[in-house]
Amino acid sequence: MTVEVDAPDVASQVGHYYRVAGSYRVEREKVREYARAVQDWHPAHWDEDAAAAHGYDGLVAPLTFVSIPAMAANRSLFENVVVGYDMFVQTEQVFEQHRPIVAGDRLSTDVELSAVRRIAGKDLITVTNTFTDEAGEVVHVMHTTVVGVSGDEVDPGITDAVENLMVHDVKMLGRHRTAAQAPSGEQPRRPEGELPLSARGATRTPHTVSFDDLAVGAELPIRDARLTRGDLVNYAGVSGDSNPIHWDERVARLAGLPDVIAHGMLTMGLGAGFVSAWSGDPGAVTRYRVRLSNTAIVSAREGGQIEYSGRVKSLDPDDRSGVVALVAKSGGRKIFGLATADIRFR
């Protein structure tokens, strides 16, 4: 007998908003720690003199670094608002970089449930994080889309399996504040009015390859990135994403996976480093979008490998910018269904 389970009514919560109390301080050693976790060896992430030579006030955080404060900020939303699902599967990520984040920055983080779409019986849930600096200017915006999964698609044994595996933690009740007090019975909404965008990213001359030396169709040199289980455990600790499907085979299989898989955000971080190694400047990317189509398996015996390639898709001489299309393959399958990076060139 099939039991009908009512779908969670998350669509009615679209627009729910809060700002995380306090700020996240970007520490120099955390920048290096994250750069190591995503195997990004650009000197601006590691050496302060190299960062200064590129025009930065401190070590530059890799593009996907904002996933760390976002991970903590979004927990309250998924624990108290986006409820009724047994599991979430990440499907798309968009990073908008108005200026690179550097060591010493203090970031305030906004959280908004920005969209819920129902496609083929599944809910696609988008959460938008807006990061502002001490001047109140927007430095990054990140849009995360996940698929909510529940019912027969989830093995009920997964709850018991993770009980003695997950890191001890606390629920994030009361750990956020709304920017404006909502009337009784109404959900908090984003305050009206636009936040100013940081202009420093647009005015700094990027230390990239010259726009004049580029041509549409030009290919980026291939990069082969190798991953081990140790890399996955390290990334889980650095990023705060401790989902056991990334390090425990039993849980991965209960979740319907053939084996342990790499974090989607880790594969994106590797891709961002691939782009900046070619362009020469990690702060030159203004937009990075990745749609995930397959997983990267990392076995205990053989590890895992991802091949990154790319080509110049388009060029705009008016603002000396371009779009690079990325391809990531693992085990002979494309793990990025669609991936592009918008870049400013010198």
PyMOL commands that set and color helices and strands:
alter all, ss='L'
color gray80, all
select helices_A, chain A and resi 11-13+28-37+43-45+48-53+63-80+151-153+157-163+200-203+211-213+229-239+244-246+249-254+264-279
alter helices_A, ss='H'
color red, helices_A
select strands_A, chain A and resi 17-20+24-25+87-97+106-119+122-132+138-149+176-177+219-227+285-292+304-316+321-330+333-334+336-344
alter strands_A, ss='S'
color yellow, strands_A
deselect
rebuild
show_as cartoon
